[in-house]
């Protein structure tokens, strides 16, 4: 069996425009969430923070 078979070779990570858009949306959601948290929002701020940390930033890394 070849030393460089497709099962053994790591796949290269590609940074695409979609990754950049998801990452930017994640940073925007986090910034907005922390700003709203400082303003005293107890509903919109946690939603934006969870959206940023749990959905958008991991999708920017994985996608």
C-alpha positions as CSV (number, residue, x, y, z in Angstrom):
1,X,0.0,0.0,0.0
2,X,1.2,3.5,-0.8
3,X,2.6,5.6,2.0
4,X,0.5,8.6,0.8
5,X,-2.9,6.9,0.5
6,X,-6.0,9.0,0.8
7,X,-6.9,7.5,4.2
8,X,-3.6,8.5,5.8
9,X,-3.0,11.9,4.3
10,X,-4.5,14.8,6.3
11,X,-6.8,17.1,4.3
12,X,-5.8,20.7,4.0
13,X,-7.9,23.3,5.7
14,X,-9.2,25.9,3.3
15,X,-10.2,29.3,4.3
16,X,-13.0,30.4,2.0
17,X,-15.2,33.4,1.7
18,X,-18.0,31.5,3.6
19,X,-15.6,31.0,6.5
20,X,-14.8,34.7,6.6
21,X,-18.5,35.6,6.5
22,X,-19.4,33.2,9.3
23,X,-16.5,34.4,11.4
24,X,-17.4,38.0,10.8
25,X,-21.1,37.3,11.7
26,X,-19.9,35.5,14.8
27,X,-17.7,38.4,15.9
28,X,-20.6,40.9,15.2
29,X,-23.0,38.8,17.2
30,X,-20.6,38.6,20.1
31,X,-19.9,42.3,20.0
32,X,-23.6,43.1,19.9
33,X,-24.3,40.7,22.6
34,X,-21.7,42.1,25.0
35,X,-22.8,45.6,24.2
36,X,-26.5,44.7,25.0
37,X,-25.3,43.0,28.1
38,X,-23.6,46.2,29.3
39,X,-26.9,48.1,28.5
40,X,-28.8,45.7,30.8
41,X,-30.6,43.5,28.3
42,X,-31.4,40.1,29.8
43,X,-33.0,38.5,26.8
44,X,-31.4,39.6,23.5
45,X,-27.8,39.6,24.9
46,X,-27.7,35.9,25.9
47,X,-29.3,34.9,22.7
48,X,-26.7,36.8,20.6
49,X,-23.9,35.4,22.8
50,X,-25.0,31.8,22.5
51,X,-25.6,32.3,18.7
52,X,-22.0,33.6,18.4
53,X,-20.2,31.1,20.6
54,X,-22.2,28.0,19.9
55,X,-23.4,28.4,16.3
56,X,-21.5,30.9,14.2
57,X,-17.9,30.6,15.3
58,X,-17.8,26.8,15.3
59,X,-19.4,26.9,11.8
60,X,-16.7,29.3,10.7
61,X,-14.1,26.8,11.8
62,X,-15.8,23.6,10.6
63,X,-17.3,24.7,7.3
